Amino acid sequence: MKDHEHYPLIPIERGEGVWLYDFDGNRYIDAISSWWVNLFGHANPTINAALSEQAGRLEHVIFAGFSHEPAIQLAERLVAITPEGLERVFFGDSGSSAIEIALKMSFHYWKNSGKSGKTEFVNLANSYHGETFGALAVGDVPLFKQTYEPLLMKCRTVASPDCFFREEGESWESHSRQQFEHMRTELEQHHETICAVVVEPLIQCAGNMRMYHPVYLTKLRELCTQLEVHLIADEIAVGFGRTGTMFGCEQAGVSPDFLCVAKGLTGGYLPLSAVLTSDQVYQAFYDDYSTLRAFLHSHSFTGNPLACAVANATLELFESENTIENNRMLAQVMSESFSHLNDHRQVAEVRQTGMMLAAEMVVDKKTRQPYPWQERRGLKVYLHGLKNECLLRPLGNVVYLVPPYVITPDQIEHLAKIATAGIELATK
Ligand SMILES: *Cc1c(COP(=O)(O)O)cnc(C)c1O
């Protein structure tokens, strides 16, 4: 809050497509999709229509003993578009709640299956899974976690497949394969007490947009199956086309035991999340009331009809706009307009997976020595962006693009120009 003595908050009056308009006649391209939630632009006419239509019909209803059309449709749609074997849907109201649900359900599944010795979770270094206690506990970004560490459940943290630290000349695939050996050791030693491994497929987004090769997920799926450990895929940020495919898991050809989605699920309109799981997991809870095997977890706004209606409209847009296909062209434009930064003396690398691209500023290109965080280099890029119609909001020293899918090639090129000038200023 104290920062805002120098950089006043920017109240936004309205949005349209990629643009945000403030009250002083300025506008900004939302290059980060308002924290990765927006997919088809602000005030999208199709989604607006679905929302107002639903508001006129039913705004909310208790989701216990009662149901409604938007939720049923959405559950069916999600089952149809997610990897094979995910047949049951549990709604939550945020990404963090989806993670809590998956963690609880995994533990509870093993308990109901006579394996109550399974009480631990494995995560990756530098991962992020949300802000509530369980989600924070399975995350590993010190900035968010460290303060609360004494309050959090312990977690087994394994080295990340993150390819930023690969040897010079080494491929992403070879590095991620090699890093998998840490996971193998951990799981082989401790699988009897482990409920699940939780990962962000392909991109550790809040962990500075670090990326890895799909082979890691393929191998992780094999090992989890072999050792009877669940795989929880947190696609809250990377789901719905961000990695170039509808879900990141597709690129590894795997189905997780639990798939968590949120953020883009409603096109960035309303809070809603979902956890998808298998019928086998569902059946472990399905029993007479008196056995007390049920999964007792609910939120007041579970399955909210307005949120489900905009989610349905969002998923329809993927089909009518042929989004995944068209995004290939946009991803190519992103790649071409940012590639020159690879030669910048203070940029370690430009990395990209589908519609997510990041340029990492460093003191030394060779050693990859980071700028001290206290220098807040990213803030300089942010401020330069604001003066030039761009909302770029770097993560530390990492300048990145996660644009709405309605962005045009010209707008991407403008973002590249302003990001480059911002990096130039910030690294002077
Ligand atoms: C944003 C995010 C979450 C948390 O979602 P919220 O809706 O903010 O609670 C969890 N996991 C990942 C990978 C995220 O990016």
The ligand as a Gaussian input file, in Angstrom:
#p B3LYP/6-31G(d) Opt

LIG

0 1
 C       -3.746000     -18.602000      -9.362000
 C       -3.314000     -19.983000      -9.063000
 C       -3.854000     -20.708000      -7.980000
 C       -4.816000     -20.089000      -7.003000
 O       -6.017000     -19.701000      -7.593000
 P       -6.921000     -18.581000      -6.859000
 O       -8.167000     -18.544000      -7.679000
 O       -6.134000     -17.312000      -6.940000
 O       -7.130000     -19.051000      -5.464000
 C       -3.451000     -22.014000      -7.814000
 N       -2.568000     -22.598000      -8.644000
 C       -2.026000     -21.934000      -9.685000
 C       -1.073000     -22.655000     -10.583000
 C       -2.350000     -20.602000      -9.910000
 O       -1.773000     -19.927000     -10.911000

